[in-house]
Amino acid sequence: MPAPRRSGRRSSMPHGRDTGKPRRAGVSSRKGGAFDPRSGENRRMAAVPRALLKLGYDCNNNCVFCHAAPHRGARARPADLRRKVRRAAALGARMIVLSGGEPTIQPGWLDLVDDIAGLGLRLGLVTNARMLAYPGLLDRLLGRDLEYAYVSLAGPDAALHDRHAGARSFDQTLAGLAALAPRVAATTANVVVTRWNAARLDEFVALLDPLPSVRLKFSLVEPAGNALDDFDGLVPPLPAAARAIRAAIARARARRPDRPVVWDGLPLCHAGPFEDLECALREDGFAWMSEVFERDWFPVDDRHRSFAGVCRACSLRRRCRGVFVEYLAHRGAAELRPVSRPVSNSFNWVPAPRDEPLDPRTCPIRAGKRPPPDPVRGLLVRTAPGRARRHAAPTRDFSDEALRVAVREQEQVYAPGGERPRITDFAVQLRRLRLAPDCRRCPTRPLCGGLFAARPGPAFRRAQAILDRRLRRLRGTVLDVGCGSAPYRRALEPAVRTGRLRYLGLDPQAPRSGQAGGFAFRRGTLDRFPAPAWPFDAVLALRSLAHLPRPERSLRRLAALVRPGGTLLLAEDVVFGLVRSAPSLRRAVRRSDLPFEHRANLTLDEAAAIAADAGLRETTRWTPRDTDSTLWVLELTKPTGRR
């Protein structure tokens, strides 16, 4: 049966650009969430760290949507499986979830169950539950701490289920599910949504009425493996599938308000009011996964999903998992609907209750004596010589992939210099943390969040210098969109004072309309700014583009305000994390007067692509690595001949 998927690795200003509004830097938009123990629908499911282990790809079904079908016959060696179980325990897993294919038909699987129990680990299964219909087996597994079961259900009756499964299996699957329900609290019935059953999802809701403790999950079929043999016949159009799933969730919640109901496989633009009910591997507590052909564990990921160009400026881009890669290849992006709404641009690292001894030169994690922090959502922060504290990122504002880029690739980790929850001037209030040198060359780095320590010296100095140099070169008429209180005024003043530059700042909360020391300001917004008789020689959007409702439309408008041959200078922050003390974090989360200001979290590449679509030519770029900060900078030119 198809298990939850992980990966495409399978043969898969400088900151203080104050707009007059408080910033909610590092405060999650949702208190709780699927990774937070306070979350509702998934709380009991994600109680312990889990590792998903594939035993072999054989199965007693032959599902039309099985993504493991191309690997039928492949089995892991028993010695390799035992080694992986020991390794998972050392990594900090507290439950091993067996999968396949179908784990309950793999040779020697019960011996492995005994090994798991012998290490004091809990047991889970991803299964079609057919073998669990036989008396005695479930009793044995319960004696080995079976605490999690994930059962695939493809039809509300035998005819439709068996058609999907390629075997007469409905009665056994339902019997196995019924046996599990009263005895394994974390039991899920996973309905794989296809063209064949999408119109009958309400019948699944009714079918499970006698099993109120079972969590009901609707998962859009993934176009992989067997499903590619009949893509158009099996894979429903995204809008139709999403409507069916949303309607079934609403019906299930109305019918039994106490039943947990979740979904998987949709991009967030189609989730409607049920965004927070998304449940993939991470929401179920899985941190690691290992395929039959892999020698070690790997962090769970969503690389079998991707994004289209239309997703670039969607407000949910950094939270969304995207669309299945093969779906985009077959049907394109016409069904996607970008969302525009305020979102967070940062997240909090939540500290553990206490420090622990840690010397990176003799690291107990590297020696296998202590489990590492989660490789994506965890890290250690140096608190004193030889001491560190673990931190976790339970935010639901950002996907694992967004956090991986922010933390592992860009090392966007900062600590406030004081206890104030409101961050208004990054250059003054924030210190940058960097990965310890010993961690960079550590062999355990792929599976460890690493140790971060405060870097000496002021942050954002290089970013400020880059922007100052570009601004001092400007001449003629300059429009500064989203100018706030004109924090870059010092760099522009020499040219303004000598008459070489005429400055106009535009902002809804500009200091005032009129002149101030040679600087002119106008209160207003970009969409209501009248077209000037003569375009500007340069337009600035420095940490303001992402605040505008539609970045593509806004960038076209900015381009129209620049004369041919003129300059457009953009600068924006990437996603970053804040390491706060526990009291500071509590104060920040309690604040209700800190609104979100961003409507997108654009990367440099995304902004460059949008600019190219608007007819602008890239002149120079600076990445966050170049600026040594949260900031990227993009200098663009409007080609001559364009209006």
KESE-397757 format. One line per field, with one value per residue (C-alpha): z, y, x; residue in three letters. Coordinates in steps of 0.001 Angstrom, whole numbers, plus 500000, padded with zeros to 6 digits. Example, Ala and Ser with C-alpha at 12.3 -4.5 7.8 and 13.67 -1.06 7.14 Angstrom:
<recs>
z: [507800 / 507140]
y: [495500 / 498940]
x: [512300 / 513670]
aa: [ALA / SER]
</recs>
This chain:
<recs>
z: [500000 / 499461 / 502490 / 503157 / 500884 / 501760 / 498886 / 495306 / 496004 / 495185 / 492157 / 494102 / 506363 / 507400 / 508867 / 510846 / 507739 / 510075 / 508424 / 511628 / 512306 / 514836 / 513438 / 514544 / 513881 / 514884 / 516195 / 514777 / 513159 / 514838 / 518467 / 518389 / 515101 / 513977 / 515348 / 518663 / 521442 / 521899 / 518407 / 518159 / 515227 / 515255 / 518900 / 519791 / 516522 / 516891 / 520557 / 519994 / 517403 / 514684 / 512033 / 508956 / 507887 / 504564 / 504858 / 501273 / 498377 / 497991 / 498778 / 498889 / 497035 / 493692 / 494081 / 490959 / 492738 / 494329 / 493954 / 495138 / 492297 / 490116 / 492947 / 493626 / 494788 / 496484 / 500138 / 502770 / 504400 / 508001 / 509230 / 507552 / 509113 / 512592 / 512091 / 510963 / 514024 / 516349 / 514409 / 514670 / 518435 / 518588 / 516526 / 519089 / 517525 / 520073 / 517591 / 514520 / 511980 / 509562 / 505975 / 502512 / 500251 / 502924 / 506046 / 507490 / 504650 / 504651 / 505730 / 509300 / 510085 / 513453 / 514497 / 513725 / 515842 / 518735 / 518154 / 518231 / 521503 / 522921 / 522447 / 524331 / 521211 / 520331 / 517196 / 514329 / 511049 / 507644 / 506401 / 504416 / 507676 / 505925 / 508131 / 511230 / 510520 / 511673 / 515392 / 517508 / 515430 / 516860 / 520405 / 519724 / 518287 / 521204 / 523455 / 521522 / 522108 / 518853 / 519242 / 515683 / 512672 / 509286 / 507121 / 503443 / 502414 / 498762 / 498594 / 500877 / 499634 / 498373 / 494682 / 494659 / 497208 / 495505 / 492113 / 493482 / 495416 / 492582 / 495042 / 497024 / 500212 / 501439 / 504035 / 505530 / 505546 / 507260 / 509778 / 510517 / 510929 / 513255 / 515350 / 515585 / 516406 / 520056 / 520910 / 519109 / 519902 / 517035 / 514188 / 510852 / 507920 / 504910 / 501962 / 498745 / 496628 / 492936 / 490029 / 490869 / 494446 / 494643 / 494294 / 497138 / 499967 / 502137 / 502082 / 503749 / 506509 / 507041 / 506809 / 509743 / 511986 / 514096 / 514639 / 516171 / 517507 / 514059 / 512524 / 508981 / 506385 / 502748 / 500617 / 496996 / 494876 / 493947 / 490254 / 490673 / 490102 / 488932 / 488824 / 485831 / 483768 / 483678 / 484744 / 483180 / 484214 / 487823 / 488848 / 489359 / 488405 / 491331 / 491786 / 491717 / 494132 / 496500 / 496495 / 497258 / 500076 / 501657 / 501493 / 503046 / 505864 / 506616 / 506589 / 508824 / 511365 / 511432 / 511783 / 514576 / 516003 / 518143 / 515206 / 513996 / 510243 / 508189 / 504579 / 502467 / 498875 / 498020 / 497530 / 500172 / 497634 / 497362 / 501084 / 501799 / 505498 / 506328 / 505910 / 509468 / 508950 / 506551 / 507708 / 505994 / 507547 / 509622 / 511204 / 512260 / 514131 / 511538 / 511407 / 509564 / 506788 / 505123 / 501887 / 501227 / 499077 / 501434 / 503916 / 506423 / 507580 / 505878 / 507019 / 505720 / 502881 / 500159 / 497088 / 495117 / 495073 / 493286 / 492370 / 489223 / 488232 / 489356 / 492902 / 493202 / 494770 / 496587 / 500251 / 501187 / 499107 / 502056 / 503958 / 501113 / 500086 / 496463 / 493801 / 492838 / 490222 / 487769 / 488126 / 487022 / 484157 / 482890 / 483592 / 484112 / 486510 / 485219 / 488215 / 490828 / 492552 / 494307 / 497645 / 498864 / 502604 / 505480 / 506588 / 508887 / 507611 / 510589 / 513238 / 516801 / 518075 / 521246 / 523948 / 525957 / 529737 / 530522 / 529137 / 528555 / 528465 / 524926 / 523681 / 519867 / 519920 / 521816 / 520776 / 522406 / 519465 / 517007 / 519269 / 519253 / 522985 / 522687 / 520042 / 517730 / 517415 / 514528 / 511287 / 509993 / 512958 / 515671 / 516663 / 519649 / 520806 / 522746 / 526089 / 527760 / 527189 / 527074 / 527442 / 524961 / 524880 / 522410 / 520453 / 518256 / 515537 / 515923 / 513569 / 510979 / 509092 / 507135 / 505508 / 506223 / 502870 / 503699 / 507063 / 505476 / 503126 / 505870 / 508450 / 506761 / 503558 / 504618 / 508407 / 509061 / 512856 / 515076 / 518744 / 520048 / 522097 / 524771 / 526029 / 524012 / 521952 / 519244 / 516747 / 514855 / 514073 / 513130 / 512908 / 516493 / 518120 / 516528 / 516797 / 514181 / 515156 / 513031 / 512773 / 514768 / 512570 / 513951 / 512795 / 509181 / 508679 / 511033 / 509444 / 511440 / 510029 / 507530 / 510444 / 513040 / 513324 / 514542 / 517160 / 516624 / 518475 / 518497 / 516089 / 517463 / 515915 / 514650 / 512307 / 508951 / 508457 / 505017 / 503875 / 504941 / 503050 / 499841 / 499908 / 500813 / 497817 / 495393 / 496808 / 496684 / 492941 / 492208 / 490351 / 488995 / 490244 / 492732 / 493991 / 497217 / 497492 / 501028 / 502356 / 505987 / 507859 / 505123 / 507007 / 504090 / 504129 / 505226 / 502036 / 499834 / 501647 / 499881 / 496441 / 497638 / 499313 / 496115 / 493901 / 492002 / 493305 / 493860 / 496287 / 496708 / 499358 / 499092 / 502059 / 503660 / 506857 / 505426 / 507905 / 506182 / 502721 / 501746 / 502020 / 504813 / 504322 / 500578 / 500886 / 499650 / 501005 / 499929 / 501868 / 499683 / 498155 / 494958 / 493313 / 493802 / 492892 / 489752 / 486732 / 486512 / 483369 / 483323 / 484643 / 487452 / 486901 / 489720 / 491798 / 495151 / 496802 / 499793 / 502025 / 500680 / 497663 / 499876 / 501755 / 498609 / 497878 / 494537 / 493960 / 490215 / 489607 / 491904 / 490144 / 486758 / 488233 / 489587 / 486175 / 484540 / 486823 / 485710 / 482577 / 479840 / 480896 / 484511 / 487634 / 489924 / 493181 / 495250 / 498639 / 500725 / 503681 / 503463 / 506105 / 509392 / 512888 / 516277 / 519313 / 522298 / 525990 / 527337 / 529091 / 525963 / 523821 / 526114 / 525967 / 522179 / 521665 / 524036 / 522122 / 520083 / 518710 / 516389 / 512979 / 510075 / 507351 / 504654 / 501852 / 500369 / 501312 / 497986 / 497305 / 495139 / 492255 / 492487 / 492467 / 489503 / 487572 / 488300 / 487242 / 483979 / 483289 / 483820 / 481122 / 483398 / 482925 / 485871 / 486412 / 489718 / 492536 / 496090 / 497939 / 501719 / 501814 / 499977 / 502349 / 505407 / 506617 / 506019 / 502983 / 499268 / 496913 / 493230 / 490858 / 487636 / 484526 / 482280 / 478697 / 476350 / 473963 / 476638 / 477863]
y: [500000 / 503538 / 505054 / 508767 / 510129 / 512087 / 512910 / 513547 / 511599 / 508454 / 506558 / 510030 / 547713 / 546729 / 547534 / 550039 / 551069 / 552174 / 552596 / 553982 / 550637 / 548068 / 544980 / 541539 / 540028 / 536420 / 536034 / 533149 / 533951 / 531000 / 530124 / 526387 / 524563 / 521058 / 520992 / 522531 / 520240 / 522543 / 521762 / 520156 / 517773 / 516291 / 516626 / 512966 / 511902 / 513912 / 513170 / 511356 / 511722 / 509129 / 507475 / 505856 / 502667 / 500915 / 497147 / 496089 / 497004 / 493769 / 493979 / 491742 / 494489 / 496074 / 499530 / 501584 / 504528 / 502676 / 504776 / 501904 / 499610 / 500209 / 498788 / 495611 / 492808 / 495052 / 494168 / 495477 / 492975 / 492096 / 493200 / 496587 / 497018 / 496226 / 498688 / 501387 / 500835 / 501274 / 504367 / 505858 / 505382 / 507219 / 510052 / 510493 / 508573 / 507176 / 505301 / 503240 / 503127 / 500211 / 500662 / 499218 / 498010 / 496176 / 495656 / 492803 / 490404 / 491035 / 488072 / 488361 / 491513 / 490225 / 489607 / 493252 / 494194 / 492330 / 494207 / 497524 / 496623 / 495468 / 498965 / 500455 / 502041 / 502237 / 500689 / 502001 / 500595 / 501989 / 499148 / 497966 / 496200 / 492928 / 490824 / 492557 / 490955 / 487620 / 486869 / 486975 / 489207 / 492459 / 491092 / 490310 / 493762 / 495479 / 493562 / 495261 / 498780 / 499282 / 502865 / 504142 / 502730 / 504358 / 502411 / 503017 / 502988 / 503569 / 502910 / 503029 / 499587 / 496427 / 497144 / 500513 / 499708 / 496460 / 498164 / 500541 / 497863 / 495331 / 492604 / 491459 / 493169 / 495493 / 493125 / 492362 / 496030 / 497097 / 494262 / 495211 / 498858 / 497901 / 495815 / 498660 / 501447 / 500649 / 499481 / 501849 / 505460 / 506921 / 505174 / 506906 / 505885 / 507452 / 507941 / 508309 / 510658 / 509727 / 510435 / 507176 / 508034 / 511864 / 512086 / 509588 / 511009 / 511537 / 507763 / 507283 / 509614 / 507477 / 504233 / 505268 / 506310 / 503142 / 503986 / 507497 / 507364 / 506881 / 509970 / 510517 / 511779 / 512746 / 512566 / 513638 / 510835 / 511420 / 510953 / 508456 / 504759 / 502950 / 506182 / 507352 / 504461 / 506165 / 509744 / 511317 / 508465 / 508364 / 511841 / 514325 / 517988 / 519947 / 522320 / 519466 / 517331 / 520269 / 521056 / 517430 / 517249 / 520524 / 519426 / 516039 / 517656 / 520015 / 517106 / 514947 / 517720 / 518499 / 514834 / 514081 / 517244 / 515123 / 513186 / 514443 / 515153 / 516184 / 516362 / 516138 / 516687 / 520050 / 523372 / 525835 / 528058 / 525262 / 524472 / 527138 / 527469 / 524233 / 525330 / 524347 / 520797 / 519905 / 516764 / 515250 / 513373 / 516295 / 516999 / 513361 / 513709 / 512174 / 513650 / 510876 / 508383 / 505603 / 503793 / 500173 / 501187 / 503878 / 503090 / 505809 / 508026 / 511294 / 514233 / 514086 / 516527 / 517480 / 517450 / 515431 / 518673 / 521906 / 525389 / 527282 / 530826 / 532009 / 530896 / 533321 / 536205 / 534164 / 535133 / 531438 / 530487 / 530011 / 527929 / 525836 / 522469 / 523076 / 520821 / 517311 / 517573 / 515215 / 517067 / 520300 / 518469 / 517058 / 519872 / 523038 / 525882 / 527281 / 525845 / 527625 / 530716 / 532882 / 534320 / 537870 / 538504 / 539592 / 536939 / 536648 / 537198 / 535586 / 532917 / 532164 / 529573 / 528169 / 527352 / 524151 / 524519 / 524177 / 524212 / 521166 / 520706 / 520842 / 521302 / 521167 / 519780 / 516661 / 516722 / 513983 / 514190 / 513399 / 510549 / 509110 / 509631 / 512207 / 512702 / 515695 / 518481 / 518101 / 518723 / 521239 / 522482 / 522329 / 523796 / 524402 / 527907 / 528509 / 530112 / 530024 / 528336 / 524610 / 525141 / 525208 / 525123 / 523338 / 525319 / 524202 / 525943 / 524787 / 527483 / 526630 / 529868 / 528221 / 524846 / 522590 / 523579 / 527305 / 526669 / 524502 / 527344 / 529991 / 528074 / 525454 / 527357 / 531013 / 530760 / 533414 / 533117 / 536215 / 537115 / 540372 / 542450 / 543060 / 541752 / 544014 / 541980 / 544625 / 544712 / 548023 / 548559 / 545345 / 546888 / 548136 / 545406 / 542161 / 540100 / 537474 / 533887 / 531660 / 527926 / 526769 / 525966 / 522421 / 521796 / 522721 / 519737 / 517353 / 514049 / 514155 / 517580 / 516242 / 514936 / 517628 / 521215 / 522259 / 524629 / 528377 / 531098 / 534893 / 536481 / 539421 / 542851 / 544770 / 543098 / 544500 / 546742 / 545309 / 545605 / 549235 / 549941 / 548334 / 550356 / 553582 / 553175 / 552636 / 555513 / 558005 / 557412 / 558481 / 561722 / 563484 / 562719 / 559880 / 558322 / 556304 / 554039 / 552968 / 555489 / 555357 / 557976 / 557998 / 555913 / 556156 / 559934 / 560296 / 558631 / 560884 / 564217 / 565344 / 565081 / 566674 / 569551 / 570396 / 570111 / 567058 / 564954 / 565752 / 563308 / 562386 / 559886 / 558090 / 556298 / 555934 / 557236 / 559608 / 562250 / 564819 / 565979 / 568782 / 569674 / 568868 / 569851 / 569382 / 566078 / 566070 / 563637 / 562629 / 560541 / 557908 / 554467 / 553224 / 552224 / 555749 / 557623 / 559709 / 559096 / 561963 / 564020 / 562943 / 559542 / 559375 / 558806 / 556271 / 554512 / 552891 / 550104 / 549289 / 546780 / 547828 / 545610 / 542673 / 544925 / 545683 / 543612 / 542108 / 542164 / 541414 / 544179 / 546531 / 545874 / 546621 / 549885 / 550701 / 549954 / 552350 / 555165 / 554807 / 556536 / 554426 / 553948 / 554701 / 552623 / 550610 / 549557 / 546824 / 545416 / 542863 / 540566 / 536818 / 534619 / 534652 / 533185 / 534879 / 533238 / 534789 / 534071 / 532297 / 535440 / 537559 / 534938 / 534795 / 538583 / 538612 / 535923 / 537686 / 540966 / 541516 / 544955 / 543727 / 543254 / 541426 / 543787 / 541470 / 540011 / 537960 / 536668 / 537013 / 535432 / 537243 / 534851 / 535290 / 539084 / 538936 / 536740 / 539080 / 542047 / 540324 / 539722 / 543479 / 544230 / 545247 / 544203 / 543038 / 545108 / 543886 / 541619 / 541036 / 537909 / 537717 / 536142 / 539197 / 541627 / 539461 / 540073 / 539224 / 541482 / 540899 / 543868 / 543971 / 546804 / 546932 / 549085 / 549913 / 549331 / 552300 / 552114 / 550862 / 553131]
x: [500000 / 501222 / 502857 / 503045 / 505736 / 508801 / 510940 / 511858 / 515044 / 513163 / 514125 / 512556 / 517194 / 519489 / 516737 / 514864 / 513006 / 510264 / 506889 / 505454 / 503782 / 504988 / 506669 / 505732 / 509102 / 509329 / 505796 / 503830 / 500517 / 498876 / 499315 / 499680 / 499628 / 500297 / 503832 / 502845 / 501622 / 498638 / 497339 / 493929 / 493531 / 497038 / 498075 / 497771 / 499380 / 502600 / 503265 / 506592 / 509394 / 508874 / 511001 / 509426 / 511196 / 510525 / 510994 / 510273 / 508039 / 506052 / 502332 / 499258 / 497346 / 498188 / 496678 / 496156 / 497802 / 500736 / 503874 / 506092 / 504979 / 508069 / 510203 / 508200 / 510465 / 513017 / 513608 / 515964 / 518305 / 517402 / 520841 / 520397 / 516967 / 518282 / 521139 / 518708 / 516528 / 519513 / 520559 / 517050 / 517117 / 520459 / 518969 / 516202 / 513330 / 510902 / 508742 / 509612 / 506799 / 507088 / 505985 / 506502 / 504861 / 502935 / 505076 / 503005 / 503910 / 507665 / 509832 / 511088 / 509137 / 507950 / 511559 / 512227 / 509199 / 510829 / 514093 / 512238 / 510555 / 513888 / 515274 / 512330 / 510868 / 507213 / 505788 / 503695 / 502402 / 501482 / 499332 / 496345 / 495306 / 494407 / 496680 / 495315 / 491950 / 493447 / 493001 / 496132 / 498379 / 497061 / 497418 / 501066 / 501701 / 499973 / 502343 / 505139 / 503749 / 501858 / 500603 / 500128 / 498303 / 497768 / 495335 / 494594 / 490934 / 490020 / 486288 / 483236 / 482179 / 483829 / 483300 / 485039 / 487724 / 488693 / 488759 / 491385 / 493270 / 493484 / 492477 / 489452 / 490517 / 487752 / 486300 / 489711 / 490768 / 487561 / 487853 / 491461 / 490489 / 487636 / 490044 / 492545 / 490084 / 489295 / 492815 / 495218 / 494343 / 496382 / 494578 / 494004 / 491835 / 493530 / 491174 / 493150 / 491017 / 490804 / 488466 / 486733 / 485766 / 485806 / 482012 / 481500 / 483598 / 480506 / 480022 / 483411 / 482226 / 479129 / 481135 / 483301 / 480408 / 480777 / 484479 / 484383 / 487946 / 489488 / 491028 / 489756 / 492190 / 491572 / 494719 / 494751 / 496199 / 499822 / 500624 / 503458 / 504064 / 500936 / 498932 / 500964 / 499590 / 496175 / 496804 / 493713 / 491451 / 492608 / 493817 / 490961 / 491290 / 492652 / 489670 / 487147 / 489162 / 489625 / 485895 / 485092 / 487644 / 486486 / 482851 / 483667 / 485654 / 482774 / 480322 / 482504 / 483015 / 479294 / 478390 / 480880 / 482493 / 484815 / 486320 / 489715 / 489623 / 492650 / 493848 / 496987 / 498121 / 496545 / 498307 / 497132 / 495367 / 492765 / 492448 / 489830 / 488994 / 490830 / 494471 / 495332 / 494041 / 496851 / 498615 / 501646 / 504562 / 505831 / 502458 / 502324 / 505604 / 507929 / 511423 / 513284 / 512625 / 514596 / 513794 / 514696 / 517667 / 519005 / 521754 / 520899 / 518069 / 517184 / 515042 / 511488 / 510901 / 508429 / 510639 / 508099 / 506099 / 506908 / 505679 / 504749 / 505645 / 502222 / 503140 / 506063 / 504159 / 501498 / 501324 / 501310 / 504363 / 506729 / 504177 / 502765 / 504183 / 503232 / 501735 / 502780 / 505528 / 503818 / 500532 / 502183 / 503876 / 500564 / 498104 / 500119 / 499404 / 496100 / 494209 / 496352 / 494959 / 497585 / 496464 / 497131 / 496921 / 499185 / 501676 / 504670 / 508207 / 509941 / 509576 / 510625 / 513032 / 511468 / 514050 / 514225 / 513817 / 517531 / 521068 / 523222 / 527008 / 528387 / 531929 / 531994 / 535537 / 534419 / 530788 / 528657 / 526255 / 529017 / 530094 / 526564 / 526090 / 523304 / 520590 / 520954 / 518390 / 515965 / 517885 / 515317 / 513308 / 515944 / 519301 / 521563 / 522524 / 525727 / 524856 / 528298 / 531651 / 530923 / 527159 / 524287 / 520504 / 518270 / 515701 / 512823 / 510817 / 507188 / 505876 / 503267 / 503904 / 506703 / 507181 / 510127 / 511617 / 511363 / 513029 / 515723 / 516674 / 516499 / 518519 / 520679 / 521495 / 521391 / 521919 / 519291 / 519394 / 519380 / 519051 / 517528 / 519920 / 517269 / 513972 / 511645 / 509158 / 508929 / 511795 / 511908 / 515598 / 517355 / 520820 / 520556 / 518480 / 519687 / 522859 / 523589 / 524284 / 526511 / 527035 / 530053 / 533091 / 533307 / 529736 / 530465 / 532751 / 530960 / 529830 / 526581 / 525644 / 523032 / 520961 / 521715 / 520499 / 523949 / 525350 / 524952 / 526846 / 526630 / 529075 / 531078 / 530641 / 527627 / 525195 / 524045 / 527105 / 527850 / 524241 / 524152 / 527380 / 526061 / 522870 / 524684 / 526998 / 524131 / 522076 / 524964 / 525257 / 521683 / 520978 / 517893 / 514393 / 513948 / 510715 / 510992 / 507947 / 507106 / 509599 / 508482 / 510524 / 513214 / 515811 / 518285 / 518167 / 521788 / 523079 / 520932 / 521431 / 524656 / 523040 / 519782 / 521647 / 523566 / 520493 / 521721 / 518833 / 515153 / 513565 / 509909 / 508914 / 505570 / 504048 / 500589 / 502183 / 504789 / 506064 / 503851 / 503004 / 505343 / 509031 / 511473 / 515109 / 514959 / 513091 / 509489 / 506912 / 503448 / 500991 / 499437 / 499741 / 501315 / 498047 / 496638 / 499789 / 499092 / 501263 / 503776 / 504200 / 507840 / 508956 / 511491 / 515191 / 515144 / 512520 / 513301 / 511352 / 513519 / 511780 / 508392 / 507626 / 506641 / 504209 / 502210 / 499087 / 500175 / 503944 / 503673 / 501166 / 503066 / 506345 / 504785 / 503503 / 506972 / 508470 / 506004 / 507201 / 510840 / 512082 / 513714 / 517320 / 516408 / 517019 / 514770 / 516416 / 514765 / 515703 / 513820 / 514328 / 514344 / 512732 / 514658 / 514397 / 514694 / 516274 / 514503 / 514609 / 511552 / 510161 / 510692 / 509006 / 505991 / 505634 / 505945 / 503313 / 500904 / 501119 / 497959 / 498920 / 501678 / 500065 / 501611 / 502801 / 504135 / 502068 / 504885 / 508314 / 510079 / 513434 / 515964 / 515359 / 511594 / 511887 / 514260 / 511820 / 508897 / 511049 / 511963 / 508270 / 507747 / 510321 / 513184 / 516808 / 518884 / 522032 / 523458 / 522336 / 523469 / 522376 / 521910 / 525371 / 526762 / 525033 / 525751 / 522204 / 518570 / 518621 / 518950 / 519383 / 518471 / 519377 / 517360 / 517370 / 514450 / 515592 / 515494 / 512601 / 510172 / 507428]
aa: [MET / PRO / ALA / PRO / ARG / ARG / SER / GLY / ARG / ARG / SER / SER / MET / PRO / HIS / GLY / ARG / ASP / THR / GLY / LYS / PRO / ARG / ARG / ALA / GLY / VAL / SER / SER / ARG / LYS / GLY / GLY / ALA / PHE / ASP / PRO / ARG / SER / GLY / GLU / ASN / ARG / ARG / MET / ALA / ALA / VAL / PRO / ARG / ALA / LEU / LEU / LYS / LEU / GLY / TYR / ASP / CYS / ASN / ASN / ASN / CYS / VAL / PHE / CYS / HIS / ALA / ALA / PRO / HIS / ARG / GLY / ALA / ARG / ALA / ARG / PRO / ALA / ASP / LEU / ARG / ARG / LYS / VAL / ARG / ARG / ALA / ALA / ALA / LEU / GLY / ALA / ARG / MET / ILE / VAL / LEU / SER / GLY / GLY / GLU / PRO / THR / ILE / GLN / PRO / GLY / TRP / LEU / ASP / LEU / VAL / ASP / ASP / ILE / ALA / GLY / LEU / GLY / LEU / ARG / LEU / GLY / LEU / VAL / THR / ASN / ALA / ARG / MET / LEU / ALA / TYR / PRO / GLY / LEU / LEU / ASP / ARG / LEU / LEU / GLY / ARG / ASP / LEU / GLU / TYR / ALA / TYR / VAL / SER / LEU / ALA / GLY / PRO / ASP / ALA / ALA / LEU / HIS / ASP / ARG / HIS / ALA / GLY / ALA / ARG / SER / PHE / ASP / GLN / THR / LEU / ALA / GLY / LEU / ALA / ALA / LEU / ALA / PRO / ARG / VAL / ALA / ALA / THR / THR / ALA / ASN / VAL / VAL / VAL / THR / ARG / TRP / ASN / ALA / ALA / ARG / LEU / ASP / GLU / PHE / VAL / ALA / LEU / LEU / ASP / PRO / LEU / PRO / SER / VAL / ARG / LEU / LYS / PHE / SER / LEU / VAL / GLU / PRO / ALA / GLY / ASN / ALA / LEU / ASP / ASP / PHE / ASP / GLY / LEU / VAL / PRO / PRO / LEU / PRO / ALA / ALA / ALA / ARG / ALA / ILE / ARG / ALA / ALA / ILE / ALA / ARG / ALA / ARG / ALA / ARG / ARG / PRO / ASP / ARG / PRO / VAL / VAL / TRP / ASP / GLY / LEU / PRO / LEU / CYS / HIS / ALA / GLY / PRO / PHE / GLU / ASP / LEU / GLU / CYS / ALA / LEU / ARG / GLU / ASP / GLY / PHE / ALA / TRP / MET / SER / GLU / VAL / PHE / GLU / ARG / ASP / TRP / PHE / PRO / VAL / ASP / ASP / ARG / HIS / ARG / SER / PHE / ALA / GLY / VAL / CYS / ARG / ALA / CYS / SER / LEU / ARG / ARG / ARG / CYS / ARG / GLY / VAL / PHE / VAL / GLU / TYR / LEU / ALA / HIS / ARG / GLY / ALA / ALA / GLU / LEU / ARG / PRO / VAL / SER / ARG / PRO / VAL / SER / ASN / SER / PHE / ASN / TRP / VAL / PRO / ALA / PRO / ARG / ASP / GLU / PRO / LEU / ASP / PRO / ARG / THR / CYS / PRO / ILE / ARG / ALA / GLY / LYS / ARG / PRO / PRO / PRO / ASP / PRO / VAL / ARG / GLY / LEU / LEU / VAL / ARG / THR / ALA / PRO / GLY / ARG / ALA / ARG / ARG / HIS / ALA / ALA / PRO / THR / ARG / ASP / PHE / SER / ASP / GLU / ALA / LEU / ARG / VAL / ALA / VAL / ARG / GLU / GLN / GLU / GLN / VAL / TYR / ALA / PRO / GLY / GLY / GLU / ARG / PRO / ARG / ILE / THR / ASP / PHE / ALA / VAL / GLN / LEU / ARG / ARG / LEU / ARG / LEU / ALA / PRO / ASP / CYS / ARG / ARG / CYS / PRO / THR / ARG / PRO / LEU / CYS / GLY / GLY / LEU / PHE / ALA / ALA / ARG / PRO / GLY / PRO / ALA / PHE / ARG / ARG / ALA / GLN / ALA / ILE / LEU / ASP / ARG / ARG / LEU / ARG / ARG / LEU / ARG / GLY / THR / VAL / LEU / ASP / VAL / GLY / CYS / GLY / SER / ALA / PRO / TYR / ARG / ARG / ALA / LEU / GLU / PRO / ALA / VAL / ARG / THR / GLY / ARG / LEU / ARG / TYR / LEU / GLY / LEU / ASP / PRO / GLN / ALA / PRO / ARG / SER / GLY / GLN / ALA / GLY / GLY / PHE / ALA / PHE / ARG / ARG / GLY / THR / LEU / ASP / ARG / PHE / PRO / ALA / PRO / ALA / TRP / PRO / PHE / ASP / ALA / VAL / LEU / ALA / LEU / ARG / SER / LEU / ALA / HIS / LEU / PRO / ARG / PRO / GLU / ARG / SER / LEU / ARG / ARG / LEU / ALA / ALA / LEU / VAL / ARG / PRO / GLY / GLY / THR / LEU / LEU / LEU / ALA / GLU / ASP / VAL / VAL / PHE / GLY / LEU / VAL / ARG / SER / ALA / PRO / SER / LEU / ARG / ARG / ALA / VAL / ARG / ARG / SER / ASP / LEU / PRO / PHE / GLU / HIS / ARG / ALA / ASN / LEU / THR / LEU / ASP / GLU / ALA / ALA / ALA / ILE / ALA / ALA / ASP / ALA / GLY / LEU / ARG / GLU / THR / THR / ARG / TRP / THR / PRO / ARG / ASP / THR / ASP / SER / THR / LEU / TRP / VAL / LEU / GLU / LEU / THR / LYS / PRO / THR / GLY / ARG / ARG]
</recs>
